[in-house]
Amino acid sequence: MIPQPIKHLIEPEDFTIEELNTLIALAKEMYTFPEKYSEKCKGKILATLFYEPSTRTRLSFESAMLRLGGKTLGFSDANTSSVSKGESIADTISVISGYADIAVMRHPKEGAPKLASQYAHIPIINAGDGGHQHPTQTLTDLLTINMHKGSFENQTVAFCGDLKFGRTVHSLIKTLARYNIKKFILVSPEELTLPDSLKTKLLREYNVELKEVRFLEEVIEEIDILYMTRIQKERFFNEADYNRLKDSYILDLQKIKAAKEDMIIMHPLPRVNEIAYEVDADPRAVYFEQAKLGVYIRMALITKLLGVE
């Protein structure tokens, strides 16, 4: 019997739309009937390799594996691993392949999880690489939109904040374009606009409409899905630039007064101050539920990559 090739998730394009829809459907089933899946990964081990700090992503993966009846091991700080001694990613992943059945990696350098997948004997999941990709956040976002909007068709999606370095934005906007969402509104300071290369790809390959504005108030009435992001201090080389821009886009109740009643407000978290706490009680705010849904889509992903029926 010829062994099946190992499936990895390095970027959302690694999955077809049909495969993404299958994951979403399975995650919804797991959300509704969690007890049916409580031992699906019994005897399996997930390695969490976090070379960069994380709370939600790391803990949601651990929660996902534990809810499936599996176990976890790993590190949350590269300085506590053999990386501090100079061990290469290739050697680390070769060793981990003998300890675990599946691994999730976050790394500050773009392409590191892809490199790891080339040396791994187990499935590798990219949990974020630099400012490049964050595919499991994209899966979480797709599930959230599906749960609240039902369909991806005919939605106007606005991204607000750091669109230059925000890997969550880069992964999600390309995937939504694959789902035939045709109108995107980009709200950011001039210094943090969506990269030109990504805009060109969206226009050429998907024929989308891109509308760029500097202030959310100009477009709030048009929006069906508002995706807020923080201004990421760790992505700046110059602290003065960060301090100048960090308070540029703070969402409060006044700003969403004219918004649609069924608009949803999303955020990959962590929040710094870009959404006022008063917005949390608004029924359109779904970002904490979004974080919760991340557990179930990761449960679905783990079972699929492990080939667990």
Rosetta blueprint (number, residue, H / E / L):
1 M L
2 I L
3 P L
4 Q L
5 P L
6 I L
7 K L
8 H L
9 L E
10 I L
11 E L
12 P H
13 E H
14 D H
15 F L
16 T L
17 I H
18 E H
19 E H
20 L H
21 N H
22 T H
23 L H
24 I H
25 A H
26 L H
27 A H
28 K H
29 E H
30 M H
31 Y H
32 T H
33 F L
34 P H
35 E H
36 K H
37 Y H
38 S L
39 E L
40 K L
41 C L
42 K L
43 G L
44 K L
45 I E
46 L E
47 A E
48 T E
49 L E
50 F E
51 Y L
52 E L
53 P L
54 S L
55 T L
56 R H
57 T H
58 R H
59 L H
60 S H
61 F H
62 E H
63 S H
64 A H
65 M H
66 L H
67 R H
68 L L
69 G L
70 G L
71 K E
72 T E
73 L E
74 G E
75 F E
76 S L
77 D L
78 A H
79 N H
80 T H
81 S L
82 S H
83 V H
84 S H
85 K H
86 G L
87 E L
88 S L
89 I H
90 A H
91 D H
92 T H
93 I H
94 S H
95 V H
96 I H
97 S L
98 G L
99 Y L
100 A L
101 D L
102 I E
103 A E
104 V E
105 M E
106 R E
107 H E
108 P L
109 K L
110 E L
111 G L
112 A H
113 P H
114 K H
115 L H
116 A H
117 S H
118 Q H
119 Y H
120 A L
121 H L
122 I L
123 P L
124 I E
125 I E
126 N E
127 A E
128 G E
129 D E
130 G L
131 G L
132 H L
133 Q E
134 H L
135 P H
136 T H
137 Q H
138 T H
139 L H
140 T H
141 D H
142 L H
143 L H
144 T H
145 I H
146 N H
147 M H
148 H H
149 K H
150 G L
151 S L
152 F L
153 E L
154 N L
155 Q L
156 T E
157 V E
158 A E
159 F E
160 C E
161 G L
162 D L
163 L L
164 K L
165 F L
166 G L
167 R H
168 T H
169 V H
170 H H
171 S H
172 L H
173 I H
174 K H
175 T H
176 L H
177 A H
178 R H
179 Y L
180 N L
181 I L
182 K L
183 K E
184 F E
185 I E
186 L E
187 V E
188 S L
189 P L
190 E H
191 E H
192 L H
193 T L
194 L L
195 P L
196 D H
197 S H
198 L H
199 K H
200 T H
201 K H
202 L H
203 L H
204 R H
205 E H
206 Y H
207 N L
208 V L
209 E E
210 L E
211 K E
212 E E
213 V E
214 R L
215 F L
216 L H
217 E H
218 E H
219 V L
220 I H
221 E H
222 E H
223 I L
224 D L
225 I E
226 L E
227 Y E
228 M E
229 T L
230 R L
231 I L
232 Q L
233 K H
234 E H
235 R H
236 F L
237 F L
238 N L
239 E H
240 A H
241 D H
242 Y H
243 N H
244 R H
245 L H
246 K L
247 D L
248 S L
249 Y L
250 I L
251 L E
252 D L
253 L L
254 Q L
255 K L
256 I L
257 K L
258 A L
259 A L
260 K L
261 E L
262 D L
263 M L
264 I E
265 I E
266 M E
267 H L
268 P L
269 L L
270 P L
271 R L
272 V L
273 N L
274 E L
275 I E
276 A L
277 Y H
278 E H
279 V H
280 D H
281 A H
282 D L
283 P L
284 R L
285 A E
286 V L
287 Y H
288 F H
289 E H
290 Q H
291 A H
292 K H
293 L H
294 G H
295 V H
296 Y H
297 I H
298 R H
299 M H
300 A H
301 L H
302 I H
303 T H
304 K H
305 L H
306 L H
307 G L
308 V L
309 E L
